[in-house]
Amino acid sequence: MINSTPALRLEGIVKTFPGVRALDNVSFDVVPGEVHALMGENGAGKSTLMKVLGGLYQPDFGSIFIEDKSVEMTSPLHSKALGVVFIHQELSLAEELSVAENVYLGELPRKGFGLVDWDLLYSKTDAILQKLRVGFDARTLVGDLSIANQQMVEIARALTVDAKAVIFDEPTASLTDAEKLVLFDVISDLKQQGVGIIYISHRMEEIFKITDRITVLRDGQYQGTVATRDTDEESVTQMMIGRKLDLSRNASHHELGGVALEVKNLSCGDLYTDVSFQVRRGEVLGFYGLVGAGRTEIAETLFGLRQPSSGSIHVDGKEVSVASPAEAIRLGISLVPEDRKGQGLVLGMNCRDNMTLPQIDDMTAGPFVANGAEVSLFDQYRDRLDIRTPGWKQTVGNLSGGNQQKIVIGKWLSMHPNVLIVDEPTRGIDVGSKSEIHKLIRELAASGYAVIVISSEMPEVLHVSDRIAAMFSGEIVRTFTSEEVTEDNLIQAISGIKQKA
């Protein structure tokens, strides 16, 4: 039975930055033993609200209560001491330290003369790791772990204190399906212990699987709270963006051009084998498969980041050698990478400089950069892609995920590529921005681009693709047209149930 007294309550929170009211009289609560989803588009105010709760920002107005006691969160450590624990989307680990040192960072157990009690530290950490059913121990160096396992270390931190509320911010973004199930078990255990869970995610299937209530923010304002069992995806989406989404299958009505890219019997060691496909101008070719199927590795080979062990690549009918990303760019192949923050953008630079970075040599006048040409290029693609930013001077790290992705796409479109490869185009992006990116991909194909889309989301690949290459264990098992593909035969193909057609 859920206790009706909130574990955590915010009332009338207002937070203003120069020129922007990020939070406008927002109220929110989570009661013990519930999983409460906080949803909204990128830029809706979710992150700002959580930073207020974590003591990183002080509200201009409003109050915070823990178990009906008014508190002021002065710092993240103070927030944790009061029983509010964050599990961040962006990893905040010290890679050169062990798992145990990261889990208890700032709270290492001590013995005489202030020395660290290493035996106690390792035993306490291993006990937590056993609950998470991970395949590493307390002594493992964090830098040696995969991104997914580093995320599990973040989660382990939440289990070190007697938490009143635990906030999960996009916790499954880097997890495999098996690891997601472990996470959901951890959340269920916390729920049974009477902990209030705040769950921030753009993944609707997760929201409807594990949450009890849903609160929606839009443009910094509270839109409402509903019981998860009493609503549906369409209703929540309309609360988030104020409009309905186009969820139809892709149905192209334009003529396709010639073959822009053809791959013949391409292999790269054990990563993928004997891969052949082609993509025409005006076409979106989707790649779908389980993690590790070889999709991203093919894209990296086409962009010169990996060298094939056999096979050939043809651009406009001519066999080419793609020895480096610079050579790929010269051949008209562009890659929007899976990790836009780590590989696609320089977060501390402004929008203009990010967009013009690949062609900066062409924009110099003597020893100086032609700023006017850069601004003109940025303005062109800002308007074309509907990038929402106050101006080119805005730091890219301050943009929403959807607008960051548009900056990366604009950067490569400005190079006028023959082939545009987009790897996980909407990872970590809200449902409204997803719709905009999907529309943009279809428009790019309609205007004559050859587009390859790699996605782990079946609705996405069904929605944008003219054809879908289903991959299993490093091979293209079958290629479907948009007319013949179904969810069932696509799942069968990527699971290795059907043999190559």
ChimeraX attribute file (.defattr): number of C-alpha atoms within 10 A of each C-alpha:
attribute: neighborCount
match mode: 1-to-1
recipient: residues
	/A:1	8
	/A:2	13
	/A:3	12
	/A:4	10
	/A:5	14
	/A:6	21
	/A:7	26
	/A:8	25
	/A:9	20
	/A:10	21
	/A:11	15
	/A:12	16
	/A:13	21
	/A:14	22
	/A:15	22
	/A:16	15
	/A:17	9
	/A:18	6
	/A:19	7
	/A:20	9
	/A:21	14
	/A:22	21
	/A:23	27
	/A:24	17
	/A:25	16
	/A:26	19
	/A:27	20
	/A:28	20
	/A:29	19
	/A:30	25
	/A:31	23
	/A:32	24
	/A:33	26
	/A:34	26
	/A:35	26
	/A:36	27
	/A:37	28
	/A:38	23
	/A:39	27
	/A:40	29
	/A:41	24
	/A:42	22
	/A:43	20
	/A:44	23
	/A:45	25
	/A:46	22
	/A:47	14
	/A:48	19
	/A:49	22
	/A:50	17
	/A:51	18
	/A:52	24
	/A:53	26
	/A:54	23
	/A:55	18
	/A:56	15
	/A:57	17
	/A:58	18
	/A:59	22
	/A:60	13
	/A:61	14
	/A:62	15
	/A:63	16
	/A:64	23
	/A:65	16
	/A:66	21
	/A:67	15
	/A:68	12
	/A:69	10
	/A:70	12
	/A:71	13
	/A:72	18
	/A:73	22
	/A:74	15
	/A:75	17
	/A:76	19
	/A:77	15
	/A:78	14
	/A:79	20
	/A:80	21
	/A:81	14
	/A:82	18
	/A:83	20
	/A:84	26
	/A:85	27
	/A:86	23
	/A:87	22
	/A:88	15
	/A:89	18
	/A:90	12
	/A:91	12
	/A:92	12
	/A:93	19
	/A:94	14
	/A:95	14
	/A:96	12
	/A:97	15
	/A:98	19
	/A:99	30
	/A:100	27
	/A:101	23
	/A:102	24
	/A:103	24
	/A:104	17
	/A:105	14
	/A:106	9
	/A:107	11
	/A:108	17
	/A:109	16
	/A:110	13
	/A:111	11
	/A:112	7
	/A:113	6
	/A:114	8
	/A:115	10
	/A:116	13
	/A:117	13
	/A:118	15
	/A:119	10
	/A:120	14
	/A:121	20
	/A:122	18
	/A:123	14
	/A:124	17
	/A:125	25
	/A:126	20
	/A:127	12
	/A:128	23
	/A:129	22
	/A:130	12
	/A:131	14
	/A:132	19
	/A:133	12
	/A:134	15
	/A:135	8
	/A:136	15
	/A:137	18
	/A:138	22
	/A:139	15
	/A:140	14
	/A:141	18
	/A:142	23
	/A:143	15
	/A:144	12
	/A:145	16
	/A:146	12
	/A:147	15
	/A:148	16
	/A:149	19
	/A:150	21
	/A:151	24
	/A:152	24
	/A:153	26
	/A:154	23
	/A:155	24
	/A:156	23
	/A:157	20
	/A:158	23
	/A:159	19
	/A:160	15
	/A:161	14
	/A:162	14
	/A:163	21
	/A:164	25
	/A:165	30
	/A:166	25
	/A:167	24
	/A:168	23
	/A:169	21
	/A:170	17
	/A:171	22
	/A:172	22
	/A:173	18
	/A:174	18
	/A:175	20
	/A:176	14
	/A:177	12
	/A:178	8
	/A:179	19
	/A:180	17
	/A:181	13
	/A:182	18
	/A:183	19
	/A:184	15
	/A:185	14
	/A:186	17
	/A:187	22
	/A:188	18
	/A:189	14
	/A:190	23
	/A:191	19
	/A:192	15
	/A:193	13
	/A:194	20
	/A:195	24
	/A:196	29
	/A:197	30
	/A:198	25
	/A:199	24
	/A:200	22
	/A:201	23
	/A:202	24
	/A:203	18
	/A:204	14
	/A:205	10
	/A:206	15
	/A:207	22
	/A:208	17
	/A:209	11
	/A:210	17
	/A:211	19
	/A:212	18
	/A:213	21
	/A:214	23
	/A:215	22
	/A:216	25
	/A:217	23
	/A:218	21
	/A:219	19
	/A:220	24
	/A:221	20
	/A:222	21
	/A:223	14
	/A:224	15
	/A:225	18
	/A:226	15
	/A:227	13
	/A:228	20
	/A:229	12
	/A:230	8
	/A:231	13
	/A:232	12
	/A:233	13
	/A:234	12
	/A:235	12
	/A:236	21
	/A:237	21
	/A:238	13
	/A:239	21
	/A:240	24
	/A:241	20
	/A:242	12
	/A:243	12
	/A:244	13
	/A:245	15
	/A:246	11
	/A:247	11
	/A:248	10
	/A:249	16
	/A:250	19
	/A:251	13
	/A:252	17
	/A:253	7
	/A:254	12
	/A:255	10
	/A:256	17
	/A:257	14
	/A:258	14
	/A:259	17
	/A:260	23
	/A:261	23
	/A:262	18
	/A:263	19
	/A:264	16
	/A:265	13
	/A:266	20
	/A:267	22
	/A:268	20
	/A:269	12
	/A:270	10
	/A:271	17
	/A:272	23
	/A:273	20
	/A:274	15
	/A:275	20
	/A:276	16
	/A:277	15
	/A:278	16
	/A:279	23
	/A:280	23
	/A:281	22
	/A:282	25
	/A:283	30
	/A:284	28
	/A:285	27
	/A:286	27
	/A:287	23
	/A:288	28
	/A:289	27
	/A:290	19
	/A:291	15
	/A:292	14
	/A:293	20
	/A:294	24
	/A:295	28
	/A:296	20
	/A:297	18
	/A:298	23
	/A:299	22
	/A:300	18
	/A:301	21
	/A:302	26
	/A:303	24
	/A:304	20
	/A:305	17
	/A:306	17
	/A:307	18
	/A:308	23
	/A:309	13
	/A:310	13
	/A:311	15
	/A:312	18
	/A:313	22
	/A:314	17
	/A:315	19
	/A:316	14
	/A:317	12
	/A:318	10
	/A:319	14
	/A:320	14
	/A:321	16
	/A:322	24
	/A:323	16
	/A:324	17
	/A:325	19
	/A:326	16
	/A:327	15
	/A:328	22
	/A:329	21
	/A:330	13
	/A:331	18
	/A:332	18
	/A:333	26
	/A:334	27
	/A:335	23
	/A:336	23
	/A:337	23
	/A:338	18
	/A:339	13
	/A:340	20
	/A:341	16
	/A:342	10
	/A:343	11
	/A:344	19
	/A:345	24
	/A:346	18
	/A:347	17
	/A:348	12
	/A:349	14
	/A:350	18
	/A:351	29
	/A:352	24
	/A:353	21
	/A:354	24
	/A:355	29
	/A:356	23
	/A:357	15
	/A:358	15
	/A:359	14
	/A:360	14
	/A:361	10
	/A:362	11
	/A:363	16
	/A:364	14
	/A:365	10
	/A:366	7
	/A:367	6
	/A:368	8
	/A:369	14
	/A:370	14
	/A:371	14
	/A:372	10
	/A:373	14
	/A:374	21
	/A:375	18
	/A:376	12
	/A:377	17
	/A:378	25
	/A:379	15
	/A:380	14
	/A:381	19
	/A:382	22
	/A:383	10
	/A:384	11
	/A:385	16
	/A:386	13
	/A:387	21
	/A:388	14
	/A:389	17
	/A:390	9
	/A:391	15
	/A:392	18
	/A:393	13
	/A:394	15
	/A:395	18
	/A:396	25
	/A:397	16
	/A:398	15
	/A:399	20
	/A:400	19
	/A:401	23
	/A:402	26
	/A:403	23
	/A:404	25
	/A:405	25
	/A:406	24
	/A:407	27
	/A:408	22
	/A:409	26
	/A:410	24
	/A:411	27
	/A:412	24
	/A:413	18
	/A:414	16
	/A:415	16
	/A:416	15
	/A:417	20
	/A:418	21
	/A:419	26
	/A:420	24
	/A:421	26
	/A:422	23
	/A:423	24
	/A:424	20
	/A:425	26
	/A:426	23
	/A:427	21
	/A:428	19
	/A:429	22
	/A:430	24
	/A:431	22
	/A:432	21
	/A:433	20
	/A:434	21
	/A:435	19
	/A:436	17
	/A:437	22
	/A:438	20
	/A:439	14
	/A:440	18
	/A:441	24
	/A:442	22
	/A:443	13
	/A:444	19
	/A:445	25
	/A:446	19
	/A:447	13
	/A:448	19
	/A:449	26
	/A:450	28
	/A:451	28
	/A:452	26
	/A:453	24
	/A:454	25
	/A:455	24
	/A:456	18
	/A:457	15
	/A:458	13
	/A:459	13
	/A:460	23
	/A:461	26
	/A:462	24
	/A:463	20
	/A:464	27
	/A:465	28
	/A:466	22
	/A:467	23
	/A:468	25
	/A:469	25
	/A:470	27
	/A:471	27
	/A:472	25
	/A:473	20
	/A:474	22
	/A:475	23
	/A:476	27
	/A:477	23
	/A:478	18
	/A:479	21
	/A:480	18
	/A:481	14
	/A:482	19
	/A:483	11
	/A:484	10
	/A:485	14
	/A:486	13
	/A:487	11
	/A:488	8
	/A:489	16
	/A:490	24
	/A:491	17
	/A:492	16
	/A:493	24
	/A:494	22
	/A:495	16
	/A:496	15
	/A:497	12
	/A:498	14
	/A:499	9
	/A:500	13
	/A:501	8
